[in-house]
Amino acid sequence: MIPDAVLREALAHPLASTDFATLGAKYEGKVRDNYTRGDERFIVVTDRISAFDTVLGTIPFKGQVLNRLAAYWFERTRDVAPNHMIGIPDPNVLRCIECEPILVEMVVRAYITGTTSTSIWTHYERGERVFCGHRLPDGLAKNQKLPAAILTPTTKAPKGEHDVSGSREEIIATGKVTAEDFDAAAAIAMRLFARGQEMCAARGLILVDTKYELGRAKDGRILVIDEIHTPDSSRFWKAGTYADRFARGEDPEPLDKDFVRRHYTQRGYRGDGPPPALPDEVRIGAAKRYVEAYEAITGEEFVPDRTPPLERIAGKLDAKGQLR
């Protein structure tokens, strides 16, 4: 585990924003800065943390953790589904095949849980028994395993707007995705989730839920894009203590950004209006959990590059202003 002193030092130079015009046209997402040039895209994974569809602040080394974990999963799931990764020219940068995003996020859930106003548990707790077209049985308890994993897709909202969940029919009715693309993306998502569950179980973890994004390459292939099975896109619990904690009515031990969500919900913030400042102690606590998740999933020690990230990335640009 990284010493607190190293994390505290990194608070002074987070990768909060970027401006690398030579990499191509820029699109800024909640966490990733995307640069497109020709058939390639460079995704700079920042240290920004987003929850409630709002950017809350930065977490030390978060971008490095996410980028390296995404690469770990992309390499190990190519036999399940093709993806857009070409390489990693920097700890915070992914070099990819340029794709046109399919405008739906494929969310897969194996447990009934959550803390936000849009979570499956929040809907269930207030008496709703149909969620995204799936009928749920009575008598479920928070954090209980569902009879089978379910697909609960959402619209892909621009930065600053809220994603909206719906059934297959409701998402297709928006006109943003065809039935053919939806079904192809859904099949990929369910296969990836099964592989993720299997690999996580081998490491003593439960892959609780996750989201996948897909896009179409210029040659027509549907590819997995963005990230997969990271603490930002997924919820992980420690398997060894789940049963006992569930039996006692306690929340499972998490390895994801719910640590930050809980900090805000305990203070009454759920995404309405500007968020309160993220305290340094919470930032450090979150960083520890991201690193713990990396090491638990991969079985490898996380050794960060401590060079100020903007300086480091700029130093790797070649004479044409590109990263290779």
N, C-alpha and C positions, 0 to 999 in steps of 0.2 A: 504494500500500500504506500502511496506517495505521502511523505511527511507533510504535516500541516504547514511548515515553513515554506515549502516549495509551492503549495497551493496559494498561500498568502502572497507570496512574491508574484505569482501569475495573475493575481487580481489587478495588478497595476497595468498590465498590457493585454487585455482580452482582444480577441478577434471579433469586434463588434460590427464592423462594416468594411467593405472593400471598394476599391475603384481601380480596376486593371483594364483600362480601355482597350489595350492591345489584344486582350483575349477574345474580344468580340462584343456583340450587343448584349447589354446586361438586363437581366430580369431578377429582381430581388424578392425572394420568398420570405417566409417567416423566419427560417433558420439558414437557408442556403442562398448564396448569390450565384446565379447562373449566367455564364457567358457563352454565347453561341457564335460560332464562326464556321461557315461552310457546313461540312458533315459532322463536325465535332462540337461537343459542349464541355466546358470546364465548370465543374460544380465546386465552389469554394464553401466548405462547411464551416460556418462561423460558430462562435461560442454563445450565440443568442439562444435563449430558452423561451419556448412558446407554450402557453396553456390557455384554455378558455378562448382560443383563437386570438390571443393577444401576446405580443412580445413583452416578457416580464423583466428581462435583464440579461446578464451573461454569467456563464459558469466556467471556471478555469478548466482548460484542456478539453472541454466538452466536444468541440469540433473534431479534435484529433480522435477521441474515443469513438464518436459516431462514424467518422470516415473509415477508420480501421476496422470497425465492426461490420459496417456495410460491405467492405471489400472481403472480409472473412466469409460472410454469408454468400455473397455473389459467387465467389470461387467454389463454394461447396454445394451450390444448388444449380449449377449450370446444366446438370443432367436432368433436373426437374423442369426448368424453364430457362430460356435464353434471357440474358440481361444486357444492359447497355455499357457495362464497365470495360474500358480499355486498359487503364492503368492508374497508378497513384504517383503523380510527379512530386507531391508534397504531402506531409501528414494531414493537411487540411484540405487537400484538393483531389477530386476524382476526375479523371479524363474519360469521356464517354462518347458513345455514338449519339448523335443528335436525333431526337424523336419528337413526334407530335403527341403531346399527352392525350390519353383517353380521359375524358372529363368525368371520371367517377373514381372514388377511393373505395377499394375493396376491403372492408373491415370484416375480420373473422373473429368470432368469440366462442370460447369453450366454457366460460364461467359467467355467472350472473353477478356483476360487480360494477363499481364505478362511483365517482363522487360528483360529477358535473350534472348540470340540469338536463343534459342530453343522454346521460348514461342509461344503459339497459336496466340497472338496478333502480335508478330514480323513477323510471317509468313504471317498473313492476311494483315498487313500494307504494305508489299512489293508486294502485288497483288495475293498471292496464295489463292485459294478458295477450296482446298481439303487438309484436315489435318487429318492424320492417318486414311485415308479411308472415312472421313466424308466430304460431300460437304456442304460448308458454303454459306449462301446467301450474295448477295451484300448489301452494305449500312450499315453494322454494325459499331458501334462506339466502341472505347476502353472502356472496363468495362461494356459493355452491356450484358444483360442476353441472353443466347442462347435459341433458340426455345425449346430445350430439352437438358438435361444432356447427354454428350457423353463420351464414353470410348476412351482414347488415350494412349494405353499401351506403355511401353518402355522396352528395354532390361535391365537386372539387371547387371550393370557394376561393376567390382571389384573396390576397393578403388584406386583413382588416375586416373581412366578412365572415359570416358563420357558415360552416358546412351544415347541410340538412340531410338527415337520414331518411331512408324510404325503402319500400319493397322494390323488387326487380321491376315490376310494372310501373311504379311511381317514378323511378329513376329514368326509365326509358321514355316515359311520357313527357319528361322535361325537354326532349329533343336534343339533348347534349351528347347522347351516346346511342348508337344503334343496338338493336337486340343481338345482332351477331357479335359485335365487339364486346358487349356486356357479358355474354355467355362465355366467350373465349377467355376474357379476363377473370371471370368468376372461377372457371375450371383451373386456371393457373394458380389463383389465390388459394383454393382449397388444397391443391397438391403441395404448394409451398408450406402451408400451415402444417400439414401432416409431417413433412420433413422437419420443420422447425420443432414441432412437439417431440419428435423422436430424438433429435440431437440434443435438445435441452434436457430431456429426461435422463439421458446418459450422463449429463453433467450435474444432476441433482436439482434441476430447475423445472418449473412449470411454465410453459408458454401459455399465458392466460388468454390474451387477445392481441391483435395486431392489425395493421393496415398495409395494403400494398397499392402502389401506383404503377400504371402500365402506360406504354406509349407505342406508337407505330413508327418504325424506322422508314427511311426513304425507299428501302427495298420491299416494303410491305409487311415485314415481320412485326409481330407484337412482342415487345421486350419489357421485362421488369425494369423500372427506372427508380430514381431517387434513392431509397434506402430500403433495407429489409431487416427485421428482427433486431432493431437497436432499442435502447431504453427510451428513445423519443417516439418510435412508431409502435412499440410493443409494451405489454405489461408482463413482467416476470415475477414469480413467487418462488421462494425456497421450498422445495418439495418435502424436505425432511421434517419440517415443523408444521406443514399445512394441516394435516388431519387433526392434530391435537389442538391447534389454535382454532380451527373451525368448530370443533366439538365444544370449545369453551366460549364460542361466540366472539372470538377475537379476530381482528384482521390478520391476514397472512403477512409474512415477512416479504416486503417488496424489494425489487431491484430495478427501479424505473423512476420516472420523474414525478410519480405520485407524491414523493416527499415534498416537492415544491407546491404541487396542487393543494396538499393538505395544509401547508403553511398559510395559504391564502384563504381556503375555505374556512379554516378555524377563526379567521379574522373577518369573515363575512363577505369576502370578495369572490365572486363567481363570474367575472368577465364583464360586468356592467361598469362603464366609465373607465377613466385612467387607473391603472393598477398602482398600489402602494409600492414604494421602493423595495427592492429585494436586499435584505440585510446581508452583510459580508459573511456572517456565520452560517446563514442558510445557503449562500453560494458555495461555501467550502463544504458544508455537509452534503449538498447535492453532488459536488464534484467527486467526493469519496464514493458515493453510491454509483455514479457513472463508471468510475474506475473499477469498483467491485463487480459491477455487472460485466464489464469487459473481461476481467480475469476469470470470473465464474463461467462465462460462456465459452471462452477460448481455451482456458487452462494455461494461459500464458501471462507473464508479468507485463503490466503496462508501463512502459518507459517513455515518458513524454519528451518531445523536443522542446526545450525550454527557451529557445531563441524567440524573441518577439516575433509573432507570426507575420505581420505585415512586412517587416524587414526581411524575413526569411523567404517569403514567397517572391517578393520583388527581386531578390538576389538570384532567383532561379530562372527568371525570364531570359530567353536567348536573344540574339541580335534582332530577331523579328518580333520580339515581345511575346513569344509563345512559351508554353511549358511542355516539356517532353520527358 
